[in-house]
Every structure is written in structure tokens, then in C-alpha cells.
């Protein structure tokens, strides 16, 4: 069953929250008990790069880093000591050409996504991390994904088969790689490789991409007990779902509009320069900051910030709704109880909650939260003990 969020809403309970929390404000207290990475003296295994480095943890406490810059998955023990490289760059079974994400599920099995050019492939591993099989959607490709703790669902950024135009969708897919929830849908024209040397074409093309990425984004978060919440970034409304994919509650909140300042625009331009260079290597030398500045201006995106930038769910069901990222990387989020009550505000440094791609950087496992933080240009794994108080 496909549930469309764009259109007529089903009659479900709505919890409407004001600007201030209900009752005495609560916060998540994070106590750091492990940090590693970014230290050149520890060797290459502790240096990670790329646009999408992520961290995950196994049931036994082992920690895994998806090093997207080097297309490898690294395994560390619970104390942050390097054990081994699981899989690296290559074309063989379980090897990566462009690693996007790697998740260890609650049963100890694992799933990875790699997305090279027009192909998105899912790799599945058993609880000994031996490669089992590869899957991909029958039409189009998945370019970004993050996974539920049981591995049965995933949020995806999907691109349809190329034609004169193609669909770009964000939503939730099942284990069978079929959409269960379509959150957003837009149409784009394919990249014309014959014009890759034409700077005017590149400027217009990149402007189209920037404009498309600043349309409303589909967001989703998965809880350890099978919970699912979704939202569309341009409205403050969070939907809670039952396992049978029926809506159980809508959570709304009043908010004060925020606008992009000059420093935020500069950060976005730098981010797009890095993304386009990584996405289209043959023209990386032509993707200059000046070109992307022109594309950004041509895109004519609104200076108004979307009220939502990401979603997470803690082990006890607390919903974290990320609102914005400040210039120093601090992320500001609202906290909601599992029944939809607004209970407090939370801050997390160094992009600790979600990345620029809206994919969660933080993974909750029991009383621990694992995250990949960007500190002074270096990626670091941090494990926190946390509690709501």
C-alpha cells in the first residue's frame, strides 16, 4: 500500500503545540564517554573523509565507520581500537565504488548502499559480515538512504529512469524496495553530457539542481521499537505511523520564521561545490566557487528557511525535530514525547544530529548514542550516554 502525504489528509488525531513547551521544559543530557578519529598519529584507519561518513554500532558494542571518501567500512572495538577493514574499494562482492551508508541492524546483520553514477545498489551482509546478496530497484536508482534498526524499512532519495524528464522522490521504502510512503515528488531533466564543457549550460543545470534541492524535502526517522515518524520540511507537521502504515497521530507546532543570512549562504555554496565535484568527477575542475555562486543566484531560492531539517527517535521514543544549523555547526532541535507533546529544546554541536543531506548522523542503541561529528575539519566518532531529564 502506498500512502501519499501530498493530497487529502486522513482523519487522525492532531496534537497542536504552542511555541513554549508543555510543563517544565526537559532536555536530553549527553555525557561523552568515548571519542576517536581525526588523529594522524593513530594511522589511516582513524582518518575519514567524503560527504557522507557515518557511524553505526553492533549489538555487542563494536563500532563501524562508513568512510565514504575512501569507499571502505572499518570496524573498531567498544573502546575505539581498530580491529579491521571489512570491505573496501573495488568491484567485487560487497566492495564499494561509491559508498553512501552502512548500518548494522539490531540482529547483527548489516546493509550498505552504494550509488555510482546512475546506479544505486544495496548490499546485504550476515551477522558475521559476510556478503549475502545485492539488490537494486527495478527502475531508476536510489542515491541516498538510511535504514530502520530492523532493516525492514528505509528512507530513500530516489531518481526515476532517465527520459526527457524523470521523477525525483523522497520517501519510505520496504525491504522489497517498493515505496510505502511517498513524501515528495518533483520532475527534472537529465544531465546532458555533450554539454559538460559549456559553462553556461553548467550554470543553468546546477541552478536547476539547487532549486530542486531547496524544494520541500521528505524526512523520516525510525525508532528501535518499530516506530516511524515522517515530515515534509516546509511545514511543521510530524506524522506518526503504525507498523501497518496507517497514520496514528499528527504533531504540529507553532514556530517563528527564520531566514538565511550571508554566512549561511556562503556555507551552502561551499557545500554545493564539494557535492558537484564529487557527483560529476569528469568536470570537477570546472566546478568553481564563482560558477556555483552564479548558479545559486540563478536558482532564485527563497531566503526563508524550512522549519524542519531532520528527524530522529531516541530509544525511549522521544522525537527529535531538528530545526536549524548555526554557523558553528550547532544544531537546534525541538523535543516531543511519544504522544506528541512539545517538551523542550535541545542543542547539539558539530552537526551531531543530522548531516547536510538530512540523513541522521546520530544512532541510538539502548542508553548510548553514537554520532559522527565534524570538529575543526576532522570527522570524529563520539559515543554519549544520554537521558531525558
C-alpha positions as CSV (number, residue, x, y, z in Angstrom):
1,X,0.0,0.0,0.0
2,X,1.3,3.4,-1.0
3,X,0.4,6.3,1.3
4,X,0.5,9.7,-0.3
5,X,1.2,12.6,2.0
6,X,0.6,15.2,-0.7
7,X,-3.2,15.5,-1.0
8,X,-6.1,14.8,1.1
9,X,-5.2,14.0,4.7
10,X,-6.9,11.2,6.6
11,X,-8.8,11.9,9.8
12,X,-6.3,11.3,12.5
13,X,-5.7,12.9,16.0
14,X,-3.8,16.2,15.8
15,X,-1.7,17.5,18.7
16,X,-1.2,21.2,18.3
17,X,1.7,22.7,20.3
18,X,2.5,26.3,21.0
19,X,5.9,28.0,20.9
20,X,6.7,27.1,24.5
21,X,7.0,23.6,25.9
22,X,4.2,21.9,27.8
23,X,5.0,22.0,31.6
24,X,8.6,22.2,32.9
25,X,11.0,22.1,29.9
26,X,13.0,18.9,29.5
27,X,16.3,18.3,27.8
28,X,18.5,15.4,26.7
29,X,21.7,15.3,28.8
30,X,24.6,13.9,26.7
31,X,27.6,12.6,28.7
32,X,30.6,11.8,26.4
33,X,32.3,8.5,27.2
34,X,34.3,7.9,24.0
35,X,35.7,10.0,21.2
36,X,38.2,8.9,18.5
37,X,39.2,9.8,14.9
38,X,40.9,12.7,13.2
39,X,44.3,11.9,14.8
40,X,47.1,11.4,12.2
41,X,49.2,9.7,14.8
42,X,46.7,6.8,15.1
43,X,47.1,5.9,11.4
44,X,45.0,5.9,8.3
45,X,42.2,3.9,9.9
46,X,41.3,6.9,12.0
47,X,41.1,9.4,9.2
48,X,37.8,9.6,7.3
49,X,36.6,11.8,4.5
50,X,33.9,12.3,2.0
51,X,30.4,13.9,2.0
52,X,28.7,11.1,3.9
53,X,30.9,9.4,6.6
54,X,28.6,7.7,9.0
55,X,28.8,5.6,12.2
56,X,26.8,2.7,13.4
57,X,27.1,0.1,16.2
58,X,26.6,-3.6,16.6
59,X,24.6,-5.2,19.5
60,X,27.9,-6.3,21.1
61,X,29.2,-2.7,21.2
62,X,31.6,-2.8,18.2
63,X,31.6,0.4,16.2
64,X,31.6,0.7,12.4
65,X,32.6,3.7,10.3
66,X,31.4,4.1,6.7
67,X,34.2,6.1,5.3
68,X,32.6,7.3,2.1
69,X,35.7,9.2,1.0
70,X,37.8,6.0,0.8
71,X,34.9,3.7,0.0
72,X,35.6,1.4,3.0
73,X,33.9,0.1,6.1
74,X,36.1,0.0,9.3
75,X,35.4,-2.0,12.4
76,X,36.5,-0.8,15.9
77,X,36.0,-2.4,19.3
78,X,33.9,-0.8,22.0
79,X,36.9,1.2,23.2
80,X,37.6,2.7,19.8
81,X,40.6,0.4,19.0
82,X,40.8,-0.5,15.3
83,X,40.1,-4.2,14.5
84,X,39.9,-4.5,10.8
85,X,38.6,-3.2,7.5
86,X,35.5,-5.2,6.5
87,X,35.1,-4.1,2.9
88,X,36.9,-1.6,0.7
89,X,37.0,-0.1,-2.7
90,X,36.6,-2.4,-5.6
91,X,34.1,-4.2,-7.9
92,X,33.9,-7.5,-6.2
93,X,31.0,-8.8,-4.0
94,X,30.4,-6.4,-1.1
95,X,33.1,-3.9,-2.4
96,X,32.2,-0.3,-3.0
97,X,32.8,2.2,-5.8
98,X,30.8,5.0,-4.1
99,X,29.8,4.1,-0.5
100,X,26.9,6.2,0.9
101,X,25.8,4.4,4.1
102,X,26.3,1.3,6.2
103,X,24.1,0.2,9.0
104,X,24.3,-2.7,11.5
105,X,20.8,-3.8,12.4
106,X,19.6,-5.0,15.8
107,X,20.1,-8.6,14.9
108,X,23.7,-8.1,14.0
109,X,23.2,-8.2,10.2
110,X,24.2,-5.2,8.0
111,X,23.0,-3.3,5.0
112,X,25.0,-0.9,2.8
113,X,24.1,1.5,0.0
114,X,26.5,2.5,-2.8
115,X,25.5,4.9,-5.5
116,X,27.8,5.2,-8.5
117,X,26.6,7.4,-11.4
118,X,23.1,6.2,-12.3
119,X,23.1,3.0,-10.2
120,X,22.1,2.6,-6.5
121,X,22.8,-0.9,-5.1
122,X,22.0,-2.3,-1.7
123,X,24.5,-4.9,-0.2
124,X,23.3,-7.3,2.5
125,X,25.6,-9.0,5.0
126,X,25.0,-11.7,7.6
127,X,25.9,-11.3,11.3
128,X,29.5,-12.4,10.6
129,X,29.6,-9.6,8.0
130,X,29.9,-12.0,5.1
131,X,28.4,-10.7,1.9
132,X,25.0,-12.4,1.1
133,X,23.4,-10.6,-1.8
134,X,23.0,-7.4,-3.8
135,X,19.6,-5.7,-4.6
136,X,18.6,-2.7,-6.6
137,X,15.3,-1.1,-7.6
138,X,14.0,-2.5,-10.9
139,X,13.6,1.0,-12.5
140,X,15.6,4.1,-11.6
141,X,18.0,4.2,-8.7
142,X,18.4,5.1,-5.0
143,X,21.0,7.8,-4.4
144,X,20.7,8.3,-0.6
145,X,19.3,6.1,2.1
146,X,19.2,5.5,5.8
147,X,17.7,2.4,7.4
148,X,15.4,1.3,10.2
149,X,17.0,-0.6,13.1
150,X,15.5,-3.9,12.0
151,X,16.5,-3.3,8.3
152,X,12.9,-3.7,7.1
153,X,12.4,-0.1,6.0
154,X,14.5,2.7,4.7
155,X,14.2,6.4,3.9
156,X,15.4,7.0,0.3
157,X,16.2,9.7,-2.2
158,X,15.1,8.1,-5.5
159,X,15.7,9.1,-9.1
160,X,13.4,7.6,-11.8
161,X,14.5,6.2,-15.2
162,X,16.0,8.8,-17.4
163,X,13.9,10.2,-20.2
164,X,13.1,13.7,-21.4
165,X,12.3,14.2,-17.8
166,X,12.4,12.0,-14.7
167,X,10.9,11.9,-11.2
168,X,12.8,12.6,-8.1
169,X,11.2,11.2,-5.0
170,X,11.9,11.0,-1.3
171,X,10.0,8.7,1.0
172,X,10.0,5.3,2.8
173,X,10.6,2.0,1.0
174,X,10.1,-1.5,2.2
175,X,12.6,-4.3,2.3
176,X,11.3,-5.3,-1.1
177,X,12.4,-1.8,-2.4
178,X,8.9,-0.6,-3.1
179,X,7.6,2.7,-1.9
180,X,5.3,2.6,1.2
181,X,5.2,6.3,1.7
182,X,5.9,9.0,-0.9
183,X,6.7,12.2,0.8
184,X,7.9,14.5,-2.0
185,X,7.9,14.2,-5.8
186,X,9.4,16.5,-8.5
187,X,10.5,16.3,-12.1
188,X,13.8,17.2,-13.6
189,X,15.6,16.9,-16.9
190,X,18.7,14.7,-17.3
191,X,22.2,15.9,-17.4
192,X,23.4,16.4,-21.0
193,X,27.0,15.0,-21.1
194,X,27.5,16.5,-24.5
195,X,27.3,20.0,-22.9
196,X,29.7,19.4,-20.0
197,X,32.2,21.8,-21.5
198,X,29.6,24.6,-21.8
199,X,29.9,26.8,-18.7
200,X,26.5,28.5,-19.4
201,X,24.8,25.1,-19.5
202,X,26.5,24.0,-16.3
203,X,25.4,27.2,-14.6
204,X,21.8,26.7,-15.6
205,X,21.9,23.0,-14.8
206,X,23.4,23.5,-11.4
207,X,20.8,26.2,-10.7
208,X,18.1,23.7,-11.5
209,X,19.6,21.2,-9.2
210,X,20.0,23.7,-6.4
211,X,16.4,24.9,-6.8
212,X,15.1,21.3,-6.8
213,X,17.0,20.5,-3.6
214,X,15.5,23.5,-1.9
215,X,12.0,22.4,-2.6
216,X,10.4,20.7,0.4
217,X,12.3,17.6,1.5
218,X,10.9,14.4,2.8
219,X,12.2,13.4,6.2
220,X,11.8,10.2,8.2
221,X,13.1,8.6,11.4
222,X,12.9,5.1,12.7
223,X,12.8,4.0,16.4
224,X,14.2,0.9,18.0
225,X,10.7,-0.4,18.7
226,X,9.5,-0.1,15.2
227,X,8.3,3.5,15.4
228,X,8.2,5.6,12.3
229,X,7.8,9.4,12.0
230,X,7.8,11.4,8.8
231,X,7.6,15.1,7.8
232,X,7.9,17.4,4.9
233,X,10.5,20.1,5.6
234,X,8.5,23.2,4.6
235,X,5.7,22.7,7.2
236,X,5.9,22.0,10.9
237,X,3.8,18.8,10.9
238,X,5.2,15.4,12.0
239,X,3.3,12.2,11.2
240,X,3.4,9.1,13.4
241,X,2.8,5.8,11.8
242,X,1.7,2.3,12.9
243,X,3.5,-0.8,11.6
244,X,0.7,-1.4,9.2
245,X,1.5,2.0,7.6
246,X,-1.6,3.8,8.9
247,X,-1.3,7.2,10.4
248,X,-1.8,7.3,14.2
249,X,-1.1,11.0,15.0
250,X,-0.2,14.4,13.6
251,X,2.1,16.6,15.6
252,X,2.1,20.3,14.9
253,X,3.9,23.3,16.5
254,X,3.8,27.0,16.1
255,X,7.2,28.5,15.1
256,X,8.8,31.8,14.3
257,X,10.1,32.0,10.7
258,X,13.9,32.2,10.2
259,X,15.9,33.5,7.2
260,X,19.2,32.6,5.7
261,X,22.0,35.1,6.4
262,X,25.1,35.8,4.3
263,X,27.3,33.4,6.2
264,X,24.7,30.6,5.8
265,X,24.6,31.2,2.0
266,X,28.4,31.0,1.9
267,X,28.3,27.7,3.7
268,X,25.7,26.4,1.2
269,X,27.8,27.4,-1.8
270,X,30.9,25.7,-0.4
271,X,28.8,22.6,0.2
272,X,27.5,22.6,-3.4
273,X,31.0,23.0,-4.8
274,X,32.0,19.8,-2.9
275,X,28.9,17.9,-3.9
276,X,29.0,18.7,-7.6
277,X,32.7,17.9,-7.8
278,X,32.0,14.5,-6.1
279,X,28.9,13.8,-8.2
280,X,30.4,14.5,-11.6
281,X,34.2,13.8,-11.4
282,X,34.9,14.4,-15.2
283,X,34.0,18.1,-14.7
284,X,35.4,18.6,-11.2
285,X,38.0,21.1,-12.4
286,X,35.3,23.3,-13.9
287,X,33.1,23.4,-10.8
288,X,34.4,26.6,-9.3
289,X,33.1,28.7,-6.5
290,X,32.3,31.5,-8.9
291,X,30.2,29.2,-11.1
292,X,28.2,27.9,-8.2
293,X,27.7,31.5,-6.9
294,X,26.2,32.3,-10.3
295,X,24.0,29.1,-10.2
296,X,22.9,29.9,-6.7
297,X,21.7,33.4,-7.7
298,X,20.0,32.0,-10.8
299,X,18.1,29.4,-8.7
300,X,16.2,32.2,-7.0
301,X,15.5,30.1,-3.9
302,X,13.6,31.8,-1.1
303,X,15.7,33.1,1.8
304,X,13.0,31.7,4.2
305,X,14.3,28.6,6.0
306,X,12.2,25.5,6.2
307,X,11.0,24.9,9.8
308,X,12.3,21.3,9.8
309,X,15.8,19.9,8.8
310,X,15.8,16.4,10.2
311,X,14.1,13.8,12.5
312,X,15.4,11.3,15.0
313,X,13.9,9.0,17.6
314,X,15.7,8.0,20.8
315,X,15.5,4.6,22.4
316,X,12.6,5.6,24.7
317,X,10.6,7.1,21.8
318,X,11.4,10.8,22.3
319,X,11.2,12.6,18.9
320,X,13.9,15.0,18.0
321,X,12.9,17.5,15.4
322,X,15.9,19.4,14.1
323,X,15.1,23.0,13.1
324,X,18.3,24.6,12.1
325,X,22.1,24.5,12.0
326,X,24.0,27.5,13.2
327,X,27.2,28.8,11.5
328,X,29.4,27.0,14.0
329,X,27.7,23.6,13.3
330,X,25.5,23.7,16.4
331,X,22.1,22.2,15.6
332,X,18.9,23.3,17.4
333,X,16.0,20.8,17.8
334,X,12.6,20.6,19.5
335,X,11.8,17.6,21.7
336,X,8.5,15.8,21.7
337,X,7.1,13.0,23.8
338,X,5.9,9.8,22.1
339,X,2.3,11.2,22.5
340,X,3.2,14.4,20.6
341,X,3.6,16.9,23.4
342,X,6.3,19.5,22.9
343,X,8.6,19.1,26.0
344,X,11.8,21.1,25.3
345,X,14.6,22.5,23.2
346,X,17.9,20.7,22.5
347,X,21.3,21.8,21.1
348,X,24.0,19.5,19.7
349,X,27.4,20.7,18.5
350,X,29.4,19.8,15.3
351,X,26.4,18.6,13.2
352,X,25.8,15.9,15.8
353,X,22.2,15.2,14.9
354,X,21.9,15.3,11.1
355,X,24.2,15.9,8.1
356,X,23.7,18.4,5.3
357,X,21.9,15.6,3.4
358,X,19.3,15.4,6.2
359,X,20.4,11.8,6.9
360,X,20.8,11.3,10.7
361,X,24.4,11.4,11.9
362,X,23.3,10.0,15.3
363,X,22.3,6.4,16.0
364,X,20.7,5.4,19.2
365,X,21.4,2.0,20.7
366,X,20.0,1.4,24.2
367,X,21.4,4.1,26.6
368,X,24.1,5.1,24.2
369,X,24.0,7.5,21.2
370,X,26.7,7.3,18.6
371,X,27.4,10.2,16.2
372,X,29.9,11.4,13.6
373,X,30.9,15.0,14.5
374,X,32.8,17.4,12.3
375,X,35.3,19.2,14.5
376,X,37.8,21.7,13.1
377,X,37.7,19.9,9.7
378,X,38.1,16.4,11.1
379,X,35.5,13.7,11.4
380,X,35.3,12.1,14.9
381,X,33.2,9.3,16.3
382,X,31.6,10.2,19.6
383,X,29.7,7.9,21.9
384,X,27.4,9.5,24.5
385,X,25.4,8.2,27.4
386,X,22.2,10.1,27.4
387,X,19.0,10.5,29.3
388,X,16.0,12.8,29.2
389,X,15.6,15.0,32.3
